Amino acid sequence: MIKLDIINEVVNRTGITKTKAELAVETVFGSMKKALSTGDRIELRGFGVFNVRPRKTGIGRNPRTGAEVSIPPGKAVRFKPGKELQSID
């Protein structure tokens, strides 16, 4: 599923125009990005939880040369599905 599929589903279920549905979806995703960039936790009941966790430093390898490369610490977005999402068969 891509963003356009979500927009079309909003149009089909609500009957609003495609432009307004696109604005609504973009607003939701923009708000989620903003919250995650500030380190906030996003909890969607029945779906799951998004949060940002620190990533450790590490040592990787250049696949062409085999030389070791230092990987700097960073942050990664993690998703933990809720119970209802886990029970999908």
N, CA, C and O atoms as a printed pandas DataFrame, in Angstrom:
     atom_number atom_name residue_name chain_id  residue_number  x_coord  y_coord  z_coord
0              1         N          MET        A               1    0.850   -1.176    0.000
1              2        CA          MET        A               1    0.000    0.000    0.000
2              3         C          MET        A               1    0.889    1.230    0.000
3              4         O          MET        A               1    1.874    1.302    0.735
4              5         N          ILE        A               2    0.533    2.185   -0.824
5              6        CA          ILE        A               2    1.275    3.438   -0.900
6              7         C          ILE        A               2    0.366    4.581   -0.436
7              8         O          ILE        A               2   -0.823    4.387   -0.185
8              9         N          LYS        A               3    0.954    5.769   -0.331
9             10        CA          LYS        A               3    0.206    6.920    0.173
10            11         C          LYS        A               3   -1.035    7.210   -0.671
11            12         O          LYS        A               3   -2.076    7.588   -0.134
12            13         N          LEU        A               4   -0.930    7.038   -1.983
13            14        CA          LEU        A               4   -2.067    7.281   -2.864
14            15         C          LEU        A               4   -3.227    6.341   -2.542
15            16         O          LEU        A               4   -4.390    6.736   -2.630
16            17         N          ASP        A               5   -2.917    5.104   -2.171
17            18        CA          ASP        A               5   -3.961    4.156   -1.774
18            19         C          ASP        A               5   -4.686    4.633   -0.510
19            20         O          ASP        A               5   -5.905    4.498   -0.397
20            21         N          ILE        A               6   -3.936    5.182    0.419
21            22        CA          ILE        A               6   -4.539    5.702    1.652
22            23         C          ILE        A               6   -5.448    6.891    1.328
23            24         O          ILE        A               6   -6.553    7.002    1.859
24            25         N          ILE        A               7   -4.973    7.769    0.458
25            26        CA          ILE        A               7   -5.771    8.929    0.058
26            27         C          ILE        A               7   -7.063    8.477   -0.611
27            28         O          ILE        A               7   -8.136    8.996   -0.303
28            29         N          ASN        A               8   -6.966    7.524   -1.514
29            30        CA          ASN        A               8   -8.162    7.014   -2.203
30            31         C          ASN        A               8   -9.133    6.356   -1.229
31            32         O          ASN        A               8  -10.346    6.480   -1.396
32            33         N          GLU        A               9   -8.629    5.665   -0.224
33            34        CA          GLU        A               9   -9.493    5.043    0.783
34            35         C          GLU        A               9  -10.225    6.103    1.600
35            36         O          GLU        A               9  -11.402    5.935    1.919
36            37         N          VAL        A              10   -9.536    7.195    1.941
37            38        CA          VAL        A              10  -10.181    8.298    2.660
38            39         C          VAL        A              10  -11.289    8.904    1.799
39            40         O          VAL        A              10  -12.372    9.201    2.303
40            41         N          VAL        A              11  -11.026    9.088    0.512
41            42        CA          VAL        A              11  -12.035    9.630   -0.398
42            43         C          VAL        A              11  -13.243    8.702   -0.458
43            44         O          VAL        A              11  -14.382    9.161   -0.375
44            45         N          ASN        A              12  -13.003    7.404   -0.601
45            46        CA          ASN        A              12  -14.104    6.444   -0.724
46            47         C          ASN        A              12  -14.943    6.344    0.548
47            48         O          ASN        A              12  -16.164    6.209    0.472
48            49         N          ARG        A              13  -14.308    6.409    1.706
49            50        CA          ARG        A              13  -15.047    6.247    2.966
50            51         C          ARG        A              13  -15.754    7.507    3.420
51            52         O          ARG        A              13  -16.817    7.436    4.037
52            53         N          THR        A              14  -15.173    8.666    3.122
53            54        CA          THR        A              14  -15.746    9.906    3.639
54            55         C          THR        A              14  -16.518   10.705    2.600
55            56         O          THR        A              14  -17.408   11.480    2.950
56            57         N          GLY        A              15  -16.191   10.524    1.333
57            58        CA          GLY        A              15  -16.867   11.283    0.294
58            59         C          GLY        A              15  -16.331   12.690    0.100
59            60         O          GLY        A              15  -16.912   13.466   -0.658
60            61         N          ILE        A              16  -15.230   13.042    0.770
61            62        CA          ILE        A              16  -14.645   14.372    0.567
62            63         C          ILE        A              16  -13.846   14.368   -0.734
63            64         O          ILE        A              16  -13.594   13.315   -1.319
64            65         N          THR        A              17  -13.459   15.541   -1.168
65            66        CA          THR        A              17  -12.712   15.630   -2.424
66            67         C          THR        A              17  -11.313   15.047   -2.254
67            68         O          THR        A              17  -10.792   14.945   -1.143
68            69         N          LYS        A              18  -10.724   14.670   -3.376
69            70        CA          LYS        A              18   -9.387   14.081   -3.343
70            71         C          LYS        A              18   -8.356   15.087   -2.835
71            72         O          LYS        A              18   -7.405   14.711   -2.149
72            73         N          THR        A              19   -8.539   16.353   -3.166
73            74        CA          THR        A              19   -7.615   17.394   -2.711
74            75         C          THR        A              19   -7.632   17.521   -1.193
75            76         O          THR        A              19   -6.579   17.609   -0.560
76            77         N          LYS        A              20   -8.829   17.531   -0.612
77            78        CA          LYS        A              20   -8.944   17.631    0.846
78            79         C          LYS        A              20   -8.418   16.373    1.524
79            80         O          LYS        A              20   -7.789   16.456    2.579
80            81         N          ALA        A              21   -8.670   15.204    0.929
81            82        CA          ALA        A              21   -8.168   13.953    1.497
82            83         C          ALA        A              21   -6.645   13.925    1.463
83            84         O          ALA        A              21   -6.005   13.472    2.412
84            85         N          GLU        A              22   -6.067   14.410    0.370
85            86        CA          GLU        A              22   -4.615   14.461    0.257
86            87         C          GLU        A              22   -4.028   15.402    1.302
87            88         O          GLU        A              22   -3.001   15.097    1.909
88            89         N          LEU        A              23   -4.672   16.534    1.510
89            90        CA          LEU        A              23   -4.220   17.480    2.526
90            91         C          LEU        A              23   -4.299   16.860    3.923
91            92         O          LEU        A              23   -3.398   17.045    4.742
92            93         N          ALA        A              24   -5.377   16.128    4.186
93            94        CA          ALA        A              24   -5.537   15.493    5.496
94            95         C          ALA        A              24   -4.453   14.449    5.742
95            96         O          ALA        A              24   -3.860   14.408    6.820
96            97         N          VAL        A              25   -4.195   13.608    4.749
97            98        CA          VAL        A              25   -3.178   12.560    4.896
98            99         C          VAL        A              25   -1.794   13.184    5.053
99           100         O          VAL        A              25   -1.010   12.757    5.901
100          101         N          GLU        A              26   -1.496   14.187    4.243
101          102        CA          GLU        A              26   -0.208   14.875    4.348
102          103         C          GLU        A              26   -0.050   15.538    5.716
103          104         O          GLU        A              26    1.046   15.545    6.276
104          105         N          THR        A              27   -1.118   16.086    6.249
105          106        CA          THR        A              27   -1.074   16.724    7.564
106          107         C          THR        A              27   -0.776   15.707    8.655
107          108         O          THR        A              27    0.031   15.964    9.548
108          109         N          VAL        A              28   -1.428   14.552    8.580
109          110        CA          VAL        A              28   -1.189   13.502    9.578
110          111         C          VAL        A              28    0.263   13.035    9.515
111          112         O          VAL        A              28    0.936   12.956   10.543
112          113         N          PHE        A              29    0.747   12.725    8.312
113          114        CA          PHE        A              29    2.126   12.256    8.179
114          115         C          PHE        A              29    3.127   13.343    8.580
115          116         O          PHE        A              29    4.146   13.046    9.203
116          117         N          GLY        A              30    2.846   14.576    8.232
117          118        CA          GLY        A              30    3.727   15.679    8.624
118          119         C          GLY        A              30    3.788   15.846   10.132
119          120         O          GLY        A              30    4.854   16.096   10.694
120          121         N          SER        A              31    2.645   15.706   10.783
121          122        CA          SER        A              31    2.608   15.805   12.245
122          123         C          SER        A              31    3.400   14.659   12.884
123          124         O          SER        A              31    4.093   14.853   13.882
124          125         N          MET        A              32    3.290   13.474   12.299
125          126        CA          MET        A              32    4.039   12.320   12.825
126          127         C          MET        A              32    5.547   12.542   12.664
127          128         O          MET        A              32    6.316   12.275   13.587
128          129         N          LYS        A              33    5.962   13.028   11.502
129          130        CA          LYS        A              33    7.390   13.296   11.270
130          131         C          LYS        A              33    7.916   14.337   12.251
131          132         O          LYS        A              33    9.008   14.195   12.800
132          133         N          LYS        A              34    7.116   15.391   12.462
133          134        CA          LYS        A              34    7.532   16.462   13.373
134          135         C          LYS        A              34    7.672   15.936   14.800
135          136         O          LYS        A              34    8.634   16.259   15.497
136          137         N          ALA        A              35    6.707   15.125   15.227
137          138        CA          ALA        A              35    6.755   14.572   16.583
138          139         C          ALA        A              35    7.971   13.658   16.752
139          140         O          ALA        A              35    8.651   13.720   17.776
140          141         N          LEU        A              36    8.246   12.821   15.767
141          142        CA          LEU        A              36    9.390   11.918   15.866
142          143         C          LEU        A              36   10.708   12.684   15.821
143          144         O          LEU        A              36   11.669   12.301   16.490
144          145         N          SER        A              37   10.764   13.758   15.043
145          146        CA          SER        A              37   12.003   14.533   14.963
146          147         C          SER        A              37   12.325   15.240   16.274
147          148         O          SER        A              37   13.490   15.516   16.561
148          149         N          THR        A              38   11.296   15.535   17.075
149          150        CA          THR        A              38   11.549   16.152   18.380
150          151         C          THR        A              38   11.719   15.107   19.481
151          152         O          THR        A              38   11.910   15.456   20.646
152          153         N          GLY        A              39   11.649   13.819   19.112
153          154        CA          GLY        A              39   11.873   12.753   20.087
154          155         C          GLY        A              39   10.621   12.291   20.803
155          156         O          GLY        A              39   10.707   11.502   21.744
156          157         N          ASP        A              40    9.455   12.766   20.378
157          158        CA          ASP        A              40    8.207   12.354   21.016
158          159         C          ASP        A              40    7.831   10.929   20.605
159          160         O          ASP        A              40    8.316   10.400   19.605
160          161         N          ARG        A              41    6.976   10.342   21.388
161          162        CA          ARG        A              41    6.473    8.985   21.156
162          163         C          ARG        A              41    5.076    9.111   20.549
163          164         O          ARG        A              41    4.277    9.941   20.983
164          165         N          ILE        A              42    4.788    8.286   19.545
165          166        CA          ILE        A              42    3.467    8.298   18.913
166          167         C          ILE        A              42    2.787    6.978   19.237
167          168         O          ILE        A              42    3.287    5.909   18.887
168          169         N          GLU        A              43    1.644    7.058   19.909
169          170        CA          GLU        A              43    0.902    5.858   20.281
170          171         C          GLU        A              43   -0.459    5.894   19.591
171          172         O          GLU        A              43   -1.262    6.797   19.826
172          173         N          LEU        A              44   -0.706    4.906   18.742
173          174        CA          LEU        A              44   -1.984    4.773   18.053
174          175         C          LEU        A              44   -2.666    3.530   18.602
175          176         O          LEU        A              44   -2.290    2.407   18.264
176          177         N          ARG        A              45   -3.660    3.730   19.443
177          178        CA          ARG        A              45   -4.345    2.608   20.105
178          179         C          ARG        A              45   -4.869    1.618   19.076
179          180         O          ARG        A              45   -5.496    2.008   18.092
180          181         N          GLY        A              46   -4.612    0.353   19.306
181          182        CA          GLY        A              46   -5.059   -0.697   18.411
182          183         C          GLY        A              46   -4.138   -0.903   17.217
183          184         O          GLY        A              46   -4.318   -1.855   16.458
184          185         N          PHE        A              47   -3.154   -0.027   17.038
185          186        CA          PHE        A              47   -2.236   -0.152   15.906
186          187         C          PHE        A              47   -0.821   -0.412   16.384
187          188         O          PHE        A              47   -0.237   -1.450   16.072
188          189         N          GLY        A              48   -0.263    0.532   17.146
189          190        CA          GLY        A              48    1.091    0.345   17.647
190          191         C          GLY        A              48    1.707    1.642   18.128
191          192         O          GLY        A              48    1.044    2.674   18.233
192          193         N          VAL        A              49    3.006    1.556   18.419
193          194        CA          VAL        A              49    3.738    2.689   18.973
194          195         C          VAL        A              49    4.988    2.942   18.126
195          196         O          VAL        A              49    5.742    2.019   17.818
196          197         N          PHE        A              50    5.191    4.204   17.759
197          198        CA          PHE        A              50    6.411    4.637   17.083
198          199         C          PHE        A              50    7.236    5.417   18.093
199          200         O          PHE        A              50    6.699    6.253   18.820
200          201         N          ASN        A              51    8.536    5.151   18.145
201          202        CA          ASN        A              51    9.413    5.969   18.974
202          203         C          ASN        A              51   10.800    6.007   18.355
203          204         O          ASN        A              51   11.124    5.209   17.475
204          205         N          VAL        A              52   11.611    6.940   18.823
205          206        CA          VAL        A              52   12.966    7.117   18.319
206          207         C          VAL        A              52   13.923    6.599   19.375
207          208         O          VAL        A              52   13.842    6.979   20.543
208          209         N          ARG        A              53   14.824    5.732   18.958
209          210        CA          ARG        A              53   15.816    5.177   19.880
210          211         C          ARG        A              53   17.213    5.480   19.358
211          212         O          ARG        A              53   17.431    5.545   18.148
212          213         N          PRO        A              54   18.151    5.663   20.268
213          214        CA          PRO        A              54   19.530    5.891   19.813
214          215         C          PRO        A              54   20.121    4.614   19.222
215          216         O          PRO        A              54   19.821    3.505   19.663
216          217         N          ARG        A              55   20.956    4.797   18.227
217          218        CA          ARG        A              55   21.639    3.668   17.589
218          219         C          ARG        A              55   23.107    3.727   17.987
219          220         O          ARG        A              55   23.709    4.801   17.972
220          221         N          LYS        A              56   23.675    2.612   18.334
221          222        CA          LYS        A              56   25.058    2.555   18.791
222          223         C          LYS        A              56   26.034    2.775   17.642
223          224         O          LYS        A              56   25.701    2.626   16.467
224          225         N          THR        A              57   27.254    3.138   18.035
225          226        CA          THR        A              57   28.314    3.214   17.033
226          227         C          THR        A              57   28.678    1.789   16.645
227          228         O          THR        A              57   28.411    0.840   17.382
228          229         N          GLY        A              58   29.272    1.661   15.515
229          230        CA          GLY        A              58   29.643    0.323   15.074
230          231         C          GLY        A              58   30.746    0.382   14.053
231          232         O          GLY        A              58   31.194    1.453   13.643
232          233         N          ILE        A              59   31.173   -0.796   13.653
233          234        CA          ILE        A              59   32.195   -0.903   12.629
234          235         C          ILE        A              59   31.607   -1.744   11.500
235          236         O          ILE        A              59   31.164   -2.873   11.711
236          237         N          GLY        A              60   31.612   -1.177   10.310
237          238        CA          GLY        A              60   31.120   -1.882    9.140
238          239         C          GLY        A              60   32.260   -2.121    8.179
239          240         O          GLY        A              60   33.407   -1.768    8.452
240          241         N          ARG        A              61   31.938   -2.719    7.063
241          242        CA          ARG        A              61   32.960   -2.975    6.051
242          243         C          ARG        A              61   32.497   -2.436    4.705
243          244         O          ARG        A              61   31.324   -2.527    4.342
244          245         N          ASN        A              62   33.446   -1.879    3.986
245          246        CA          ASN        A              62   33.193   -1.463    2.613
246          247         C          ASN        A              62   33.131   -2.738    1.774
247          248         O          ASN        A              62   34.113   -3.479    1.731
248          249         N          PRO        A              63   32.012   -3.018    1.105
249          250        CA          PRO        A              63   31.891   -4.275    0.374
250          251         C          PRO        A              63   32.867   -4.413   -0.796
251          252         O          PRO        A              63   33.217   -5.530   -1.177
252          253         N          ARG        A              64   33.304   -3.306   -1.363
253          254        CA          ARG        A              64   34.236   -3.381   -2.497
254          255         C          ARG        A              64   35.667   -3.641   -2.052
255          256         O          ARG        A              64   36.356   -4.495   -2.611
256          257         N          THR        A              65   36.112   -2.892   -1.033
257          258        CA          THR        A              65   37.517   -2.990   -0.631
258          259         C          THR        A              65   37.722   -3.881    0.579
259          260         O          THR        A              65   38.824   -4.384    0.798
260          261         N          GLY        A              66   36.686   -4.082    1.362
261          262        CA          GLY        A              66   36.820   -4.872    2.585
262          263         C          GLY        A              66   37.379   -4.066    3.743
263          264         O          GLY        A              66   37.592   -4.604    4.829
264          265         N          ALA        A              67   37.620   -2.776    3.521
265          266        CA          ALA        A              67   38.183   -1.926    4.572
266          267         C          ALA        A              67   37.130   -1.652    5.632
267          268         O          ALA        A              67   35.941   -1.536    5.336
268          269         N          GLU        A              68   37.594   -1.549    6.885
269          270        CA          GLU        A              68   36.672   -1.246    7.980
270          271         C          GLU        A              68   36.269    0.223    7.924
271          272         O          GLU        A              68   37.079    1.097    7.614
272          273         N          VAL        A              69   34.991    0.471    8.232
273          274        CA          VAL        A              69   34.456    1.828    8.228
274          275         C          VAL        A              69   33.748    2.046    9.557
275          276         O          VAL        A              69   32.969    1.203   10.001
276          277         N          SER        A              70   34.022    3.180   10.187
277          278        CA          SER        A              70   33.367    3.508   11.448
278          279         C          SER        A              70   31.967    4.055   11.157
279          280         O          SER        A              70   31.808    4.967   10.346
280          281         N          ILE        A              71   30.967    3.499   11.817
281          282        CA          ILE        A              71   29.591    3.957   11.661
282          283         C          ILE        A              71   29.250    4.823   12.863
283          284         O          ILE        A              71   29.273    4.338   13.994
284          285         N          PRO        A              72   28.930    6.109   12.641
285          286        CA          PRO        A              72   28.668    7.018   13.761
286          287         C          PRO        A              72   27.346    6.693   14.456
287          288         O          PRO        A              72   26.464    6.071   13.865
288          289         N          PRO        A              73   27.215    7.122   15.722
289          290        CA          PRO        A              73   25.939    6.902   16.413
290          291         C          PRO        A              73   24.849    7.743   15.756
291          292         O          PRO        A              73   25.122    8.787   15.164
292          293         N          GLY        A              74   23.636    7.279   15.868
293          294        CA          GLY        A              74   22.528    8.007   15.265
294          295         C          GLY        A              74   21.238    7.668   15.971
295          296         O          GLY        A              74   21.234    7.174   17.098
296          297         N          LYS        A              75   20.152    7.938   15.295
297          298        CA          LYS        A              75   18.834    7.640   15.847
298          299         C          LYS        A              75   18.059    6.839   14.812
299          300         O          LYS        A              75   18.239    7.028   13.609
300          301         N          ALA        A              76   17.205    5.954   15.280
301          302        CA          ALA        A              76   16.395    5.137   14.392
302          303         C          ALA        A              76   14.964    5.107   14.896
303          304         O          ALA        A              76   14.723    5.039   16.101
304          305         N          VAL        A              77   14.016    5.157   13.969
305          306        CA          VAL        A              77   12.601    5.067   14.328
306          307         C          VAL        A              77   12.251    3.595   14.473
307          308         O          VAL        A              77   12.556    2.786   13.596
308          309         N          ARG        A              78   11.621    3.258   15.562
309          310        CA          ARG        A              78   11.202    1.878   15.829
310          311         C          ARG        A              78    9.688    1.831   15.926
311          312         O          ARG        A              78    9.046    2.785   16.366
312          313         N          PHE        A              79    9.129    0.705   15.509
313          314        CA          PHE        A              79    7.683    0.494   15.577
314          315         C          PHE        A              79    7.418   -0.789   16.337
315          316         O          PHE        A              79    7.998   -1.834   16.041
316          317         N          LYS        A              80    6.532   -0.698   17.322
317          318        CA          LYS        A              80    6.115   -1.875   18.065
318          319         C          LYS        A              80    4.612   -2.044   17.832
319          320         O          LYS        A              80    3.823   -1.200   18.257
320          321         N          PRO        A              81    4.214   -3.123   17.161
321          322        CA          PRO        A              81    2.784   -3.299   16.881
322          323         C          PRO        A              81    1.979   -3.548   18.143
323          324         O          PRO        A              81    2.471   -4.140   19.103
324          325         N          GLY        A              82    0.726   -3.084   18.129
325          326        CA          GLY        A              82   -0.184   -3.307   19.240
326          327         C          GLY        A              82   -0.740   -4.723   19.211
327          328         O          GLY        A              82   -0.549   -5.454   18.239
328          329         N          LYS        A              83   -1.424   -5.105   20.277
329          330        CA          LYS        A              83   -1.970   -6.466   20.387
330          331         C          LYS        A              83   -2.932   -6.789   19.256
331          332         O          LYS        A              83   -2.897   -7.891   18.710
332          333         N          GLU        A              84   -3.790   -5.843   18.899
333          334        CA          GLU        A              84   -4.772   -6.085   17.844
334          335         C          GLU        A              84   -4.117   -6.289   16.491
335          336         O          GLU        A              84   -4.599   -7.082   15.682
336          337         N          LEU        A              85   -3.025   -5.584   16.236
337          338        CA          LEU        A              85   -2.318   -5.740   14.976
338          339         C          LEU        A              85   -1.548   -7.048   14.947
339          340         O          LEU        A              85   -1.422   -7.667   13.890
340          341         N          GLN        A              86   -1.034   -7.476   16.087
341          342        CA          GLN        A              86   -0.288   -8.733   16.161
342          343         C          GLN        A              86   -1.190   -9.934   15.936
343          344         O          GLN        A              86   -0.723  -10.968   15.458
344          345         N          SER        A              87   -2.470   -9.826   16.268
345          346        CA          SER        A              87   -3.353  -10.966   16.180
346          347         C          SER        A              87   -3.989  -11.141   14.799
347          348         O          SER        A              87   -4.922  -11.927   14.641
348          349         N          ILE        A              88   -3.486  -10.411   13.800
349          350        CA          ILE        A              88   -4.006  -10.572   12.434
350          351         C          ILE        A              88   -3.540  -11.916   11.892
351          352         O          ILE        A              88   -2.357  -12.251   11.961
352          353         N          ASP        A              89   -4.470  -12.669   11.360
353          354        CA          ASP        A              89   -4.120  -13.990   10.812
354          355         C          ASP        A              89   -4.014  -13.927    9.315
355          356         O          ASP        A              89   -3.729  -14.938    8.673
